[in-house]
Amino acid sequence: MTAWQWFREHASEFQGELRFDEPLSRHTYYRIGGATPLMALPKGESDLAWLKQGIEQTGVEFFILGLGSNLLVSDEGYPGLVIKTSRLDLSIGLDASSSLLRTGASVAVSSLLRRAAQEGWSGLECLAGVPGSVGGVVVMNAGTHLGEAQERVHRVGAYLLHAAQLQVWDRSEMAFEYRRHRFLPEGAIVTWVDWKITPTDPQQVKRVLDETLERRKSTQPVDFPSCGSVFKNPRATGLRAWQVVDRLGLRGHQIGNAQFAEKHSNFIINRGGALAADVRALIELAKARAKAELGIELEEEVKYLGPFRF
Ligand code: FAD
């Protein structure tokens, strides 16, 4: 019996959706990537317990996917199970007495901010324009020039796949760094997040969001698929990653159909039909030249999934 047969045979016990041989290009903002033998879209905790059982029985490797906005998937795809969290928990609820807003990990940031602007929930404006899910935003400690997710994250609930149990972290137990967390163990699936919000005039929230989105539209290549910023800013150098790419003369540089965007050189855009290998080649080129010519170690913000030759 192959690993995937176990999942087929027990499929009727799964409440969510199972997709066999699913192209991952449909699930990444880059619109790039080969297939996975199985994508599971769990709907709740019992589905997560079922997945834990399948993983234990078969020994398959797995990857936790949010909305795929910070991910480069190999052209060869990924040989393991992909657990897509987009249907796990889509709830949004405010405890008005404590000003704590509980959001399911599957909620898209854009929906959350739309609601925040309607209700006058201030505090999350620093996520304006970040196209991921609540789960992905916490894992990445996403942010903009207005701040980072960690400033408002109060409590996080995650299902530990290896232990088959839910664990909750209070603010004092969490640790974040620039575009990363340092507290969730391997195999933790973020299921919900409590945010500390400040009730305010809805118009005020809307104004900040509109201004930020406008600013992003004018400075970022929003018409092409990308993963946002490819490199973290090398803060110790005092330079932004786009300045490093510019100093190397790589703005606009193209390999295959992938290109360091003319509009924002820390974005690599897919100009249509780009391969993961093209994107990766541009990344490796910039990293190698930054080190050799400027003595700067560029570190990727984008995450990789599947095999790459570099
Ligand atoms: P994915 O890309 O699916 O995954 C990212 C990581 O999070 C992976 O390691 C994955 O395993 C993990 N993960 C996702 N969900 C869960 C979960 N529920 N439990 C456990 N692990 C999980 N980022 C910024 O910080 N600031 C920006 O301004 C910004 N601008 C962007 C603009 C564009 C056009 C694009 C395409 C991306 C941009 N990003 C930005 C990057 C991206 O949106 C963020 O990193 C976002 O937080 C990723 O969320 P996601 O749900 O898409 O996660």
Residues whose N, C-alpha, C, O or C-beta is under 5 A from the ligand:
A	BS01	FAD	Y29 I64 L65 G66 L67 G68 S69 N70 L71 T85 A105 G129 V130 P131 G132 S133 G135 G136 V137 V139 M140 N141 A142 G143 T144 A188 I189 V190 S226 C227 G228 S229 K303
